[in-house]
Amino acid sequence: MTRFSRITGTGSFLPPRRLTNADLVADLAARGVETSDEWIVERTGIHARHFADDAMATSDLGFEAACRALDAAGRRPQDIDLIIVATSTPDMVFPSTAAILQHKLAQLDEDAAGIAGAAAFDVQAVCTGFIYALTVADAMIRAGNARRALVIGAEVFSRLLDFQDRTTCVLFGDGAGAVVLEASEQPGIRSSDIHADGKHVGILCVPGHVRNGVISGDPLLKMDGQAVFKLAVGLLESAARQALAKGGLQDSDIDWLIPHQANIRIIQSTARKLKLPMEKVVLTVHDHGNTSAASIPLALDHGVRTGLVKPGQNLLLEGVGGGFTWGAVLLTL
Ligand code: UT7
């Protein structure tokens, strides 16, 4: 019998502090940086984003999203044997945010302590991280190496932003999204397609790192927005087409496109290339901004909880980001 993996529950969490464009514009003006609500809305479609308070770590956001996904799946932490966290903003250099999050779940109650021993690791593919993590979890489940996985995208990107650089600091936000992925006789995940090309490292990166106890290089986000934009549109189409071909479905079989939420113009042009009307695209970029690895599971959970996205529908998830990385997952919910 062929073994597949299937999403049985979704969850997400946004930190309570919400900054509208007006809030951010005022904050930046006080720092001598000029921007406007009009520019941000026209160029990106973003109206607001959420920023985590200092006390909140990536694992805290991921924990909340994971609890909600477990509730939705009717599962408890002790039912999970694999945890993968996609993040570029881990709590520590090591151990993984997944291990830290596992312990938070284990402390919920005596039974939940049974999650200790589950495999736990992070995946680092920036904004494509959740697509990579889902691909790895699906492969492990199909190979019989796991039965029930928590796959989480969680980020505190606000901490990487240079608030003197208006070309980047208006674009990003914090948040987390999660799914429970379980072994199933029915698909589930139908196909996935992931790629990277390291020659583009310089167009989207945080070059700094810790060396001998001090930060070496610039620890804030750098992006050549136009270069990223141009690459993203073509790569998203190609990943979508390859996932569809591998999964044996056509453009017209897609009920919902759930893209990485970086810029409404990138999303519109991908939808156009796939001949999908915008009514078939789940959108959260207006209220979340770009939350990197969290953006796709956040959008998925938004679609599910608002009743737009329903069991039995075909979803195409796709992402693109630093590395350069890109990829897509085709699934039936
Ligand atoms: O998650 C990973 C993927 N990341 C992305 O997908 C981001 C992809 N890139 C983009 O979304 C867009 O390139 C941006 C939103 C970053 C920028 O939009 P754009 O239409 O490519 O603008 P631009 O960089 O060509 O800049 C146009 C103008 C420039 O002024 P001049 O040179 O025309 O006088 C910028 O200096 O807009 C100016 N500008 C701003 N003005 C007001 C740039 N940022 C701002 C700002 N407020 N925040």
Boltz pocket constraint, residues with backbone or C-beta under 6 A from the ligand:
constraints:
  - pocket:
      binder: B
      contacts: [[A, 34], [A, 35], [A, 36], [A, 39], [A, 40], [A, 43], [A, 44], [A, 127], [A, 166], [A, 167], [A, 168], [A, 170], [A, 224], [A, 225], [A, 226], [A, 228], [A, 229], [A, 232], [A, 262], [A, 263], [A, 266], [A, 290], [A, 292], [A, 320], [A, 321], [A, 322]]
      max_distance: 6.0
